[in-house]
Amino acid sequence: MFRRKREQHPEGSYETVEKTESEVFAKANKSSDFTTLSPLEKNNLLFISFYNTMIDPNILHQSVLPFLIEKAADIKELSDLKKIIPIENIKIVKEPVMVEKAIHEGAIVIYFKDKKGEFALLNIGDHRLGQRETNDTQNEFSVIGPKVGFIEDLSTNLHLIRDHLNTSDLIFEEIIIGSRMRTKIVIAYLDGVTYPEYVNTVKQRLEELDIDVSYDNTQLEQLISDHTSTFFPLYITTERIDRTVGALVQGQVVLISDKSSYALIGPVSLMEFFSNPEDFYLPSIIASFFKLLRISGMLFSIFASAFYVAILSFHYEVVPKDLLGPIIFSRANVPFPPVAEVLFLEVTIDLLREAGARLPTKIGQTLGIVGAIVIGQATVEAALTSNILLIIIALAALSSFTTPIYKMSNAVRILRYPFIILASIWGGLGIYAGILLLIAHLARLKSFGVPFLLPIYPYRKGGLASSFVRPNYLKYSKRPWYLRPLSLRRDSPDSHKDPEEGLNSE
């Protein structure tokens, strides 16, 4: 699955050939945003080089240049800069490869022209430039509960996690991947809770990656996945802080990538994709009802169109007599077989959905509403499809939106098409064959080595109820056993007692 990784340079570079000073600056000078200036009139041998798109110009003009000009006579060696410039962590290096890395991270390089091979590095990068001012969740919205989400800055994301889970058991381990664009990946887990084998598995897969650029955690998910030939997501990608903290407390591993506003959670089971973080802020009865509603909506979305095709093509006898008349009347003038009109409407709905998602928000909303009404009404009046099917397709599309995780919603959308084709060929038998193939496929999937269908398969009675409903907090004292947590209980066994007993004892 993974290609062998090239040998890594001690300083973190994958280049096997050492670059010289002239090569580093010659390559940098090809870029229009690379600047070299000589700030001292009496000492024009001192130069400063930097990428003006990476630094904070206020620091350069307020904390660097004025002190260099004022104390120009005192600068004999680069080490003198530590006494002159009021900036901490001024590094004196001799390796050109370290200079190249530093200027790409927002550092300025100060050097003497006649003293080659020695450089002073001052990191004045503006790492907040271009970042969002607010970090509200955009795609995982909830009516109640926290609205705070991740942004595209790694240090901010780590701060938010530790601020919500301020314990010394929270461990961050950093790994750098990418031979061309060095990307920091942080593995987060709860020491004493998370099963160590999961952490080792993640480390091994990341270290074995051989890629030049890692753009986002969503790309990383595909690179470290247990199975690449499936359209089911095997890890949860989330922008919510509360879902991430909840996963850490359960004993799962979380991956946070620099320049990515999503965290990657694993291992996970299929039923976790139908849990919404908002469920934990509602009473257990209400939250359980909504979760069962999402699961029912997912099943209806997958099978509704397929059953329509199967019934009208092969199984008219299962239709009640009172409903048979309206169905015959609605299809009296439709010239196409059921499978053709179903595929036509399904593709139309998906086209409207994709167009609405890619257009600006206001235009997309207008297109979705107007397009659905106009096209739906026009197709029925033109006798291209029946009005009953239009209602079924609309309900199926609406049901797919109840899935909280966007990637799982996409998988549900795709699943409808093979079931429609099978229903058009073999009717109900084709649907049953498709269900068996789907179950067999899901049974072989794993997330970090954990079966994807747990606790349904392999069957475990203990975790079955909590997979379909949200347990009461008073009975929700144990972590999911399939995660193999080192600490199974969420609380102290001595403190876990029936509240009625406490009241009676008082």
ROVEXFI-109699 format. One record per residue (C-alpha): x, y, z; residue in three letters. Coordinates in steps of 0.05 Angstrom, whole numbers, padded with zeros to 5 digits, always signed. Example, Ala and Ser with C-alpha at 12.3 -4.5 7.8 and 13.67 -1.06 7.14 Angstrom:
% residues 2
+00246-00090+00156ALA +00273-00021+00143SER 
This chain:
% residues 506
+00000+00000+00000MET +00056+00047+00017PHE +00120+00061-00022ARG +00187+00059+00013ARG +00209+00126+00039LYS +00274+00159+00017ARG +00329+00169+00067GLU +00318+00232+00107GLN +00372+00285+00116HIS +00392+00299+00188PRO +00364+00370+00182GLU +00297+00346+00156GLY +00309+00353+00081SER +00301+00296+00032TYR +00352+00324-00016GLU +00412+00278-00025THR +00457+00332-00054VAL +00479+00389-00009GLU +00463+00458-00037LYS +00515+00513-00037THR +00503+00585-00015GLU +00502+00610-00087SER +00452+00557-00108GLU +00404+00574-00051VAL +00404+00649-00066PHE +00404+00640-00142ALA +00342+00597-00138LYS +00308+00645-00089ALA +00323+00705-00134ASN +00281+00674-00189LYS +00219+00693-00148SER +00194+00764-00152SER +00177+00767-00078ASP +00249+00752-00056PHE +00284+00815-00033THR +00356+00831-00016THR +00375+00899+00013LEU +00435+00933+00045SER +00409+00977+00102PRO +00477+01008+00123LEU +00506+01063+00080GLU +00575+01060+00113LYS +00577+00984+00113ASN +00549+00961+00047ASN +00577+00891+00057LEU +00519+00874+00105LEU +00458+00846+00069PHE +00389+00824+00089ILE +00349+00774+00047SER +00278+00750+00055PHE +00212+00734+00022TYR +00170+00797+00031ASN +00106+00755+00026THR +00126+00713+00087MET +00150+00764+00138ILE +00116+00815+00182ASP +00139+00882+00154PRO +00122+00919+00219ASN +00173+00878+00257ILE +00226+00889+00203LEU +00218+00964+00202HIS +00207+00974+00277GLN +00250+00922+00311SER +00305+00906+00262VAL +00325+00961+00214LEU +00325+01020+00264PRO +00372+00983+00311PHE +00418+00961+00255LEU +00425+01032+00229ILE +00434+01062+00299GLU +00487+01011+00320LYS +00521+01002+00252ALA +00590+01019+00280ALA +00584+00963+00332ASP +00571+00908+00282ILE +00636+00871+00270LYS +00610+00799+00272GLU +00542+00768+00263LEU +00542+00748+00337SER +00538+00822+00353ASP +00467+00823+00327LEU +00444+00787+00390LYS +00464+00847+00431LYS +00435+00899+00383ILE +00369+00872+00357ILE +00314+00862+00411PRO +00290+00796+00383ILE +00299+00729+00416GLU +00322+00665+00382ASN +00372+00696+00334ILE +00408+00636+00305LYS +00477+00635+00274ILE +00483+00578+00224VAL +00531+00555+00170LYS +00489+00505+00130GLU +00456+00535+00067PRO +00401+00483+00071VAL +00380+00511+00138MET +00378+00581+00108VAL +00334+00556+00051GLU +00286+00524+00101LYS +00284+00585+00147ALA +00268+00637+00094ILE +00209+00594+00071HIS +00182+00595+00142GLU +00185+00671+00147GLY +00256+00685+00171ALA +00303+00740+00147ILE +00376+00723+00133VAL +00431+00773+00153ILE +00501+00760+00126TYR +00566+00794+00106PHE +00584+00791+00033LYS +00658+00781+00047ASP +00646+00728+00101LYS +00614+00670+00065LYS +00588+00610+00100GLY +00558+00644+00161GLU +00486+00670+00168PHE +00442+00700+00222ALA +00369+00677+00221LEU +00313+00719+00251LEU +00244+00690+00247ASN +00195+00748+00238ILE +00144+00709+00197GLY +00072+00734+00198ASP +00039+00666+00209HIS -00029+00696+00222ARG -00032+00731+00155LEU -00090+00706+00114GLY -00120+00667+00172GLN -00194+00672+00187ARG -00213+00721+00241GLU -00269+00676+00266THR -00267+00600+00272ASN -00340+00583+00273ASP -00358+00515+00244THR -00380+00522+00171GLN -00403+00452+00151ASN -00419+00418+00218GLU -00468+00469+00245PHE -00508+00455+00308SER -00566+00494+00339VAL -00541+00484+00410ILE -00471+00470+00436GLY -00403+00501+00421PRO -00393+00534+00353LYS -00317+00536+00355VAL -00280+00499+00299GLY -00210+00490+00271PHE -00175+00538+00225ILE -00116+00530+00178GLU -00063+00544+00232ASP -00033+00484+00269LEU -00012+00520+00332SER -00081+00552+00340THR -00115+00484+00332ASN -00069+00451+00383LEU -00083+00508+00431HIS -00158+00499+00423LEU -00153+00424+00437ILE -00110+00432+00499ARG -00153+00489+00524ASP -00214+00442+00523HIS -00175+00382+00549LEU -00124+00412+00596ASN -00090+00349+00623THR -00019+00325+00622SER -00044+00259+00593ASP -00058+00295+00527LEU +00002+00279+00483ILE +00021+00314+00417PHE +00073+00278+00374GLU +00097+00314+00311GLU +00116+00281+00246ILE +00138+00318+00183ILE +00119+00289+00115ILE +00129+00313+00043GLY +00195+00316+00005SER +00180+00382-00029ARG +00131+00418+00017MET +00147+00401+00089ARG +00081+00391+00125THR +00074+00382+00200LYS +00027+00327+00222ILE +00011+00322+00297VAL -00014+00256+00326ILE -00057+00270+00387ALA -00079+00218+00437TYR -00094+00210+00511LEU -00038+00174+00548ASP -00064+00119+00593GLY -00128+00113+00553VAL -00111+00104+00479THR -00090+00034+00458TYR -00015+00042+00440PRO -00020-00002+00379GLU -00065+00050+00345TYR -00012+00104+00356VAL +00043+00059+00330ASN +00002+00042+00268THR -00009+00115+00252VAL +00065+00131+00261LYS +00086+00073+00217GLN +00039+00092+00161ARG +00059+00165+00162LEU +00133+00148+00163GLU +00125+00101+00104GLU +00092+00154+00061LEU +00132+00177+00000ASP +00098+00239-00027ILE +00123+00307-00047ASP +00064+00350-00023VAL +00009+00339+00028SER -00047+00389+00017TYR -00098+00372+00070ASP -00120+00320+00121ASN -00173+00296+00072THR -00117+00275+00024GLN -00079+00244+00082LEU -00139+00202+00098GLU -00135+00167+00030GLN -00060+00156+00037LEU -00062+00120+00104ILE -00129+00084+00094SER -00134+00010+00106ASP -00173+00002+00042HIS -00166+00048-00019THR -00218+00011-00062SER -00280+00034-00024THR -00323+00096-00027PHE -00339+00090+00047PHE -00299+00138+00092PRO -00259+00098+00143LEU -00242+00157+00186TYR -00282+00216+00210ILE -00260+00285+00185THR -00287+00340+00230THR -00278+00414+00239GLU -00309+00414+00309ARG -00268+00419+00372ILE -00319+00384+00415ASP -00323+00323+00370ARG -00247+00319+00369THR -00241+00324+00445VAL -00296+00272+00453GLY -00257+00225+00407ALA -00194+00234+00448LEU -00231+00220+00513VAL -00260+00156+00482GLN -00190+00131+00466GLY -00186+00147+00392GLN -00126+00177+00354VAL -00132+00246+00323VAL -00089+00273+00266LEU -00082+00348+00258ILE -00046+00375+00197SER -00016+00443+00185ASP -00055+00485+00134LYS -00117+00442+00145SER -00181+00461+00181SER -00202+00389+00192TYR -00180+00337+00242ALA -00178+00263+00224LEU -00206+00214+00276ILE -00195+00139+00278GLY -00208+00082+00288PRO -00283+00089+00278VAL -00342+00044+00265SER -00399+00052+00215LEU -00451+00074+00266MET -00407+00133+00290GLU -00421+00168+00224PHE -00493+00177+00244PHE -00477+00211+00310SER -00481+00286+00314ASN -00442+00325+00367PRO -00507+00360+00382GLU -00534+00293+00408ASP -00493+00301+00471PHE -00526+00367+00488TYR -00596+00339+00484LEU -00634+00291+00531PRO -00618+00219+00515SER -00689+00203+00492ILE -00691+00260+00442ILE -00620+00247+00418ALA -00634+00173+00409SER -00696+00189+00368PHE -00657+00235+00321PHE -00602+00183+00313LYS -00652+00128+00295LEU -00684+00178+00247LEU -00617+00189+00212ARG -00605+00115+00205ILE -00676+00105+00177SER -00665+00163+00130GLY -00601+00132+00105MET -00635+00065+00090LEU -00694+00100+00056PHE -00647+00141+00013SER -00610+00080-00011ILE -00669+00033-00025PHE -00730+00077-00041ALA -00715+00086-00115SER -00692+00014-00123ALA -00756-00014-00093PHE -00797+00031-00138TYR -00762+00002-00199VAL -00768-00069-00174ALA -00842-00064-00157ILE -00864-00031-00222LEU -00820-00076-00264SER -00830-00144-00231PHE -00875-00143-00170HIS -00941-00107-00184TYR -00976-00157-00138GLU -00946-00126-00075VAL -00980-00059-00089VAL -01044-00049-00049PRO -01107-00043-00092LYS -01121+00027-00066ASP -01052+00050-00088LEU -01050+00013-00154LEU -01099+00061-00188GLY -01060+00125-00174PRO -00995+00092-00196ILE -01025+00069-00262ILE -01056+00138-00273PHE -00990+00174-00259SER -00952+00130-00308ARG -01005+00126-00362ALA -00970+00175-00409ASN -00897+00162-00389VAL -00861+00132-00449PRO -00800+00106-00411PHE -00791+00044-00368PRO -00786+00056-00292PRO -00710+00050-00291VAL -00701+00104-00343ALA -00745+00155-00308GLU -00713+00139-00241VAL -00642+00148-00268LEU -00664+00213-00303PHE -00690+00243-00238LEU -00632+00217-00196GLU -00581+00248-00243VAL -00621+00313-00246THR -00623+00318-00169ILE -00548+00305-00165ASP -00533+00357-00219LEU -00574+00409-00181LEU -00539+00391-00116ARG -00470+00397-00147GLU -00486+00462-00182ALA -00515+00491-00118GLY -00453+00471-00079ALA -00404+00502-00128ARG -00440+00568-00138LEU -00439+00627-00088PRO -00485+00616-00029THR -00543+00661-00049LYS -00542+00639-00122ILE -00535+00566-00102GLY -00595+00568-00056GLN -00637+00602-00109THR -00616+00552-00162LEU -00632+00493-00117GLY -00702+00517-00099ILE -00722+00545-00167VAL -00688+00489-00206GLY -00722+00435-00166ALA -00791+00467-00172ILE -00786+00485-00246VAL -00753+00420-00269ILE -00798+00376-00226GLY -00862+00410-00250GLN -00839+00410-00322ALA -00820+00336-00324THR -00887+00315-00295VAL -00926+00359-00344GLU -00884+00334-00402ALA -00899+00262-00381ALA -00825+00246-00374LEU -00836+00219-00304THR -00892+00205-00256SER -00911+00251-00198ASN -00907+00193-00148ILE -00834+00179-00168LEU -00819+00253-00162LEU -00842+00252-00090ILE -00801+00189-00075ILE -00738+00218-00106ILE -00747+00283-00068ALA -00756+00247-00002LEU -00695+00203-00016ALA -00652+00264-00031ALA -00678+00298+00032LEU -00663+00235+00074SER -00590+00234+00050SER -00580+00304+00080PHE -00594+00277+00150THR -00526+00242+00151THR -00481+00288+00194PRO -00415+00269+00158ILE -00411+00296+00087TYR -00367+00240+00061LYS -00416+00187+00086MET -00472+00227+00053SER -00435+00221-00013ASN -00428+00146-00004ALA -00503+00140+00007VAL -00515+00180-00057ARG -00470+00134-00098ILE -00501+00070-00069LEU -00569+00086-00098ARG -00545+00075-00170TYR -00521+00002-00166PRO -00584-00017-00129PHE -00627+00015-00182ILE -00590-00023-00237ILE -00596-00089-00199LEU -00670-00077-00187ALA -00682-00064-00261SER -00648-00130-00280ILE -00672-00180-00226TRP -00724-00141-00186GLY -00727-00158-00112GLY -00676-00213-00121LEU -00626-00162-00148GLY -00637-00117-00087ILE -00625-00176-00040TYR -00562-00195-00079ALA -00538-00123-00074GLY -00551-00122+00001ILE -00509-00185+00010LEU -00452-00156-00031LEU -00456-00091+00009LEU -00454-00128+00075ILE -00395-00171+00051ALA -00358-00108+00029HIS -00371-00072+00095LEU -00350-00134+00134ALA -00280-00134+00104ARG -00268-00060+00117LEU -00224-00039+00175LYS -00204+00027+00207SER -00134+00023+00237PHE -00144-00052+00240GLY -00212-00047+00275VAL -00271-00080+00238PRO -00315-00026+00209PHE -00381-00060+00227LEU -00368-00067+00301LEU -00406-00083+00345PRO -00455-00112+00293ILE -00400-00155+00263TYR -00364-00186+00298PRO -00426-00185+00342TYR -00416-00157+00412ARG -00478-00149+00454LYS -00446-00099+00502GLY -00437-00043+00452GLY -00498-00055+00408LEU -00547-00010+00444ALA -00500+00050+00447SER -00489+00044+00372SER -00561+00057+00355PHE -00581+00104+00412VAL -00547+00155+00456ARG -00544+00125+00526PRO -00563+00162+00589ASN -00503+00197+00620TYR -00516+00161+00686LEU -00505+00095+00650LYS -00452+00121+00601TYR -00393+00107+00646SER -00352+00062+00602LYS -00313+00075+00539ARG -00327+00035+00476PRO -00295-00033+00488TRP -00276-00043+00414TYR -00226+00014+00420LEU -00188-00027+00471ARG -00178+00032+00519PRO -00127+00023+00574LEU -00177+00054+00621SER -00247+00027+00607LEU -00285+00070+00657ARG -00296+00144+00646ARG -00302+00157+00721ASP -00278+00126+00786SER -00312+00060+00802PRO -00323+00084+00873ASP -00360+00146+00850SER -00405+00109+00803HIS -00468+00092+00842LYS -00542+00097+00833ASP -00565+00169+00846PRO -00627+00142+00881GLU -00583+00105+00930GLU -00547+00171+00945GLY -00613+00205+00959LEU -00637+00149+01003ASN -00573+00148+01043SER -00579+00221+01057GLU 
